[in-house]
Amino acid sequence: MDELKRQDEELLDISDEDDTQKSKYMTFKSGNEYFGLKIQYVNEIIQIPSITAIPRTEEYIKGLINLRGKIIPVIDVRLRFKQEAFEYDDRTCIIVVMVNDVVVGLIVEQIADVIEIRDENILPPPKVGRADKADHKFVYGIARVGDSVKLLLDPDKLLNDDDYSAVEQTNSIVLVKE
C-alpha cells in the first residue's frame, strides 16, 4: 500500500509539469510483458475496491466501482488482451484513466514505474503475425528502454464502440449520499 501511495504521489508530481509530461509513461506488468501508457491519460492509481459485476457484458469488463461518489467501469487488462486470468493480490491495482472525456479503471497486475521514453526510441508495431491483427490493435508502438522492450498502449482502443456508449452512460451516474 505504501509503495502504491508513493507511486501515485510521484505520478501527481509529474502531471503538474506539462512540458516534461509528453515523454513520460506509466508502465505496468501484464502476464510476462510490460506495457506503457502516456502519463497524460492517467488520473490516479488506486487499490482494488469492491467491484459490482454487470450482467451480460464482455468478460474483460469486470464491473463498476464507486470512486468518491462517481461510478466508474473497470476493465481487467489481462482479459482484454485475451491472456489467462489471474488472482488479484495486494500488488494488483487500478489505473484510473481518462480517454475521450470518459473515465475508466484498468485493473493491472502491478505498477512497474514512471519512465521517460523519447520519440526516437519508439518503433511502430511489427506487421507480422495474424492477418486480422486483432490482438495488436491496442499497441501503437514498441519502446526500447535499456535492454528491455515496453509495448505502448493506445487507451482509445481498449474499449470498442459498444463499450464506449455503456461507459459514457455509467460515467454520468453520480451517487448521492442520503
Buried (B, 14 or more C-beta within 10 A) or exposed (E): EEEBEEBBEBBEEBBEEEEEBEBBBBBBBBEEEBBBBBBBBBBBBBEBEEBEEBEEBBEBBBBBBBBEEBBBBBBBBBBBBEBEEBEBEEEBBBBBBBBEEBBBBBBBBBBBBBBBBEEEBBEEBEEEEEEEEEEBEBBBBBBBBEEEEBBBBBBEBBBEEEBBEBBBEBBEEEEEEE
